[in-house]
Structures are given as structure tokens and as C-alpha cells.
Amino acid sequence: MFQGFPEIKEALISNRMQAGFLVAPMALALRSQGVPIKIVYLGHRYGSAVVVSKNGPVRHVPDLVGKTVAVPSRFSDERLIILKALKEHGLPASSVKLVEMSPPDVAGALAAGAVDGFSMGEPYPSQAELGGFGRVLFHAKEYWPDYMSCVLVVRDDIISRRPQAVQVLVDGIARSGLWLDQGRAEREYAAEFVGRYYYSQPPALLRHALLEPIDRVQYTPLAPREADFNLVQDLMLEHGLLNRRMAFEEFVDIQFADKARHQTAWKYAPWLLDD
């Protein structure tokens, strides 16, 4: 488990890790710099939000002017969504101070008043809401339809040498996503199991992130789409995060997502099993 995206990036570059989830702009930037990775699938859609102090003065996007907002990385969709929202309100990017902060630290920083808000993926917006000190100013999908954040990247040598292993990984994510999107019961069970045995997080926190509302995070469709990445590249070029436009095939290997299209949800209903 990593505390932030910079550490994941370094692990991929040094080949200490061969596959992992990165925020999409960071994956594109690394590929443009020659790092041998490709995007093979998405992690989820939506699931990011801009959160501000519950009783603070920020009620609308223009109220962010002059405020300090934490983002997980300069190369993150969470930063780009702030800049996109500001632009739609006719405000320059420089009107808000954006600071990079490790995701696990943002809720505490907001509660302590060290920042005025944060733009982050779940479960940190839920953590601030349940803690009683944070309020969602807007969900990313309000300004970015079909918003995506984390993407699954794999090193080129693994794609070449072990394509079947990559396919098994992508198929498993596809089936898990289809299972999660079946309804509340699946999400409630996932929150309980994952919270206790994988993330050591309160299941109530993950239930809130997965169910309040149920489309807060979506796990279908997860196949990379060229139009989505065209938008990411447009925003990155606009804000100096990319030095050239890349062809879709240069940073995405679509073969695994294409084969995963035929997958079906896991047939697993733990609530029907005997004790």
C-alpha cells in the first residue's frame, strides 16, 4: 500500500512494481517522458469531489478565489477538475492556491484549518462528511461528464512477456466492477469485507463512499475510450503538463479491455450462504 501517487510513480519507473493504479494525467506524462508503461484499463468512473469546510464561507465555485485547496498531485484529474470549474466560471487558474498533499492527510488538514478545501477521490470526501467538518462543494462529474481518475498501467515488458497474466488482472477488475454495479447488497458486502481485511478502514466509511448516493462511484464501463483521453490531453496541454499530443495507441493498449468486454459479473452472493 502506498500513501501517494509520487511513490507509485517511482516504484513503476524503477521496476520495483510492474503494474499499478495511477491518476490518468500522471500516466500520460510518464509515457510522454519515455517511461515504458501503458494504460490497459480504468479503475472506476466518478468518485472524486471538491470538499470544503462545512461551516466555512465557500458555497459556490467563485468563493474559492484566494483560498488554498489540496490536490493529490500536480498531474492529477483532481487538480484539472478544479481548473476546469474555475474556467467555466470565468476565473483564472491562478485565482486559487493549489497545494500537493498525500490523500490520507487531506481530511485532517481540512479539519485543522490548514487548507480551505481539497479535491480528492474517495473515501476522503466521505471521511470529511462523516467527520462533520466537510461538505461536498461539487462532485467531479458535475463539471466533467464521464469523469475518470485512476487508470491501471502495466510496464511494457510485462505486456510483452506475460500478456495472459495482464488479461487475468483486467478480467478480474472487469468482473468485480460488474458485480459491484449490480446493487446495494453487493456494495454493502464489499465495504464490510474490504474495509476490514484490505484497507483497515471503517466499513461505515466505505459504505458511505459506495452508497451515498449509489452512483457516487461507478465501476462500469471501464474500457479506455479515446474521447475521454482527448479531453485529458486538452487540459494537460492547456496547463503546461504535457509537451506534445500523443496518439491514443502510444499510451493505451486496448487489447485487454477488448477481450474483457465479454466478461460477466462474479456469481457471488455471500448473504445467501449458510453461516
N, C-alpha and C positions, 0 to 999 in steps of 0.2 A: 504494500500500500504506500502511495506517495502523498505528500501533503500539498503538492502544487504541480503545475504543468512544466515549469522550468526543469524540475528534477526528472520528469518523464522524458522530456526532450533530450537531456544529457544522456540518459540511460539508452535511448534509441540510437543516438549518434555514436556512442562508444561501444555499441553492440552488447551491452550488458542485458538488454531486453530486446526481443525481436518483434514484438507486437504489443500494441497498447492503444489506449484512447487518448486523443489529443483534441484540443479545440481546433476547429477547421482552419482558421487563418494561420495558426502556427504550423499546421501540417503543410499548407501551401507554401508558406515562407521557407520552411526547411527544404522542401523539394526544389524550390527555385534556387536555393543555395547549393544544391548538389547532394544533399543528404539522401541516401538510397532507400527511400520509403515510398509506399503508395497507399492511397486510401482504398479500402476494399468494401467498407460498409459504414453505416451510421450507427450511433449508439441509441439515439432517441430523437424525437422532434419536440419542440417547445421545451418547457421545463426550466426556463430562465426568467428572471424577473428583476426589476429595479425596485429596491426596497428602501424606504426612508423611515425616519423616526416617527413613531405612531402619533405622538402629540406635538410634532415639530411643525414648522411653518411651510414645508413643501407639500403642496396639494396638487400642483399641476407641473408639467414639464418645465415651463418657463421659470418656475420657482427654484429650479436647480442652479440658475445663474449665480456664480460666486460661491457655490458650495463645493465640498470635497466628496467625491464618490469613489469607492474602491472597486476595482475590477481584477479578475484573476491574472490577466496578462495584457500587455500592450497588443499582443497578437491573439485576440480573443473575440468571439462573436459578441460576448457580453460588453466589451468596450465599443464595438461597432454599433450595437443597438442604441447605446446612449448617443453616439454621434449622429445616427440616423434620425432619432427622435428630435434632437436639437435642430437638425437641418429642416425637418418638416415644420418646425415652429419658427423658422427664420432666424435661428440663433447660431452663432459661430461655434466651432468645436472648442475654441479657447475660452468660452464663457464658463466652463466647468472644469475644476481641477480633478483630473483622474489619476489615482494612485494605484500601483500594483500591490496586491495583498494576497497572501495564501488563503484559499477558500475557507479553511477551518477557523480563520481568525476574524472573518468579517462581521459575524453576528456580535461577538464580544466588543469589537471596535465600535459598532453602531450603538450598542447598549451603553458604552462608556462615553459616548460623545466624541470619540476620536475622528469619526467620519460622519458626514451628514446622510450618507446613503451608500448602498452598494448595488452592483449589477452582477448577479451570480446565478449559477444553476442550482437546482435542488440538491440536497434538502435545506440549504442555508436560508432561502426565503421563508420556508416553513418554520425553521428554527426561530427566526426573529418574530414571526407572527405568534407562534405558540408561547414564546417567552414574554409576550405582552408589550414589547418595546418597538416592534417593527410593523410596518404597514406596506403592502404592495402598492407602489405608485402606478406601475403598469407591468403587464406580462409582455414578454418579448413579441409574442405573436400578434399583439395589437398594432405594432409598427412593422412587423416582418412576417407576412404570411408564409407558412411552411418553414418557419424558423428551424434551424438545426444548429447544434453546438458541437458536441463531441463526435468524432469520427474514429473508426478503427483503422489504424495504419499498421502495415506489416513491412518489414525490410525486404528489399528486392531479392536477396539471396534465398530467403525462406520461400518466397513465392516461386522462385525457380526450382529449388531443390525439394520442397515439400508442399506442393500445391494441394494435395489431399488433406493435409493437416489444416491448412488455411480454410479449405472448404468445410471441414468438420466444425471449425470455430464459427464461421459465418452461418452455417446451417443452425447451429445451436442458438446463436443470437436471434436468428430469424424466428425459430420456433418459440423461443422464450417470449419474444415480442408479441407474436400472435396469441400466445397463451395469456399474457398479461392484459391484452386489449379485449379479452372476452367478457370481462365484467368485474364487479366489485369483489366477489368472493376470491377470485384469483389474486387480485391486488392486496386484499387484506391478508391472505396467507403469505404472499411474497414479503410484505412488510414485516410480518412476525418472524419469518424464517431468516430473511437476510439481515434484519436488524440485530437479531440475537447471535447468529452464527458467522456472519461475514464482516459486518461493519461495526459491531459493538455499539450500535446506536439504538435509542429507544424506539421500539416498534411504533409507538404512537406518532413519533415524528415522521416516519416513513409512510404511515397510513395517511397523514395529512398531505404529504407531498404527492401521493399517488391517487388520492380520492377527493381532495378539496380544491376544485371540483375534479371529477374523474378524468377530464381531458386536460388537466394541468400538465401532465407529461404523456406523450403518446409514443408508442413503440412500433407503429406501422404508419406509412411504408418507410422502410429503412434502406432501400436501394439508393445509391448515389445518383442524383439527377443533374444533368449538365446545367440546366437553367438555374438551379439553386447555387451552384458554384460560380456561375457567371456573375450573380449578384455579389457573392463574397469577394470575387476578384475586383469588381467595380468599386466596392467600398474600400478594399485594401489599396488599390491604385490611387483612389481619391485622397486617402490619408497617408500616403507615403509608406505603406507597409509591404509593398511589392514593387520590384523594379521592372517587371515586364509581365505581360499577359501570357499565360500558358494554355496550351491546348488541353482539353479535358483528359485525353488519353495520356498526357505526360505525367499527371499526378493521380489518376484513378485507374485501377484495374477492375473492370466491371464484370469479368468472367464469373467471379464467385457469387456476386449478387444475382446475376442472371440465372445461375443454377439454383440458388436458394429460393427463387420465385415459386418453385413447385412444392416447397415445404408446407407442412400443416402444423397447427398448434400442438404442443405436448398434450397427450391424453393423460392428465394427472389431476385428480380431484381429491386431495387429502381429506377434505371434510366428509367424504363418503366412506373412508376407510374405517375399519374397526379399530378400537383402541388397543 
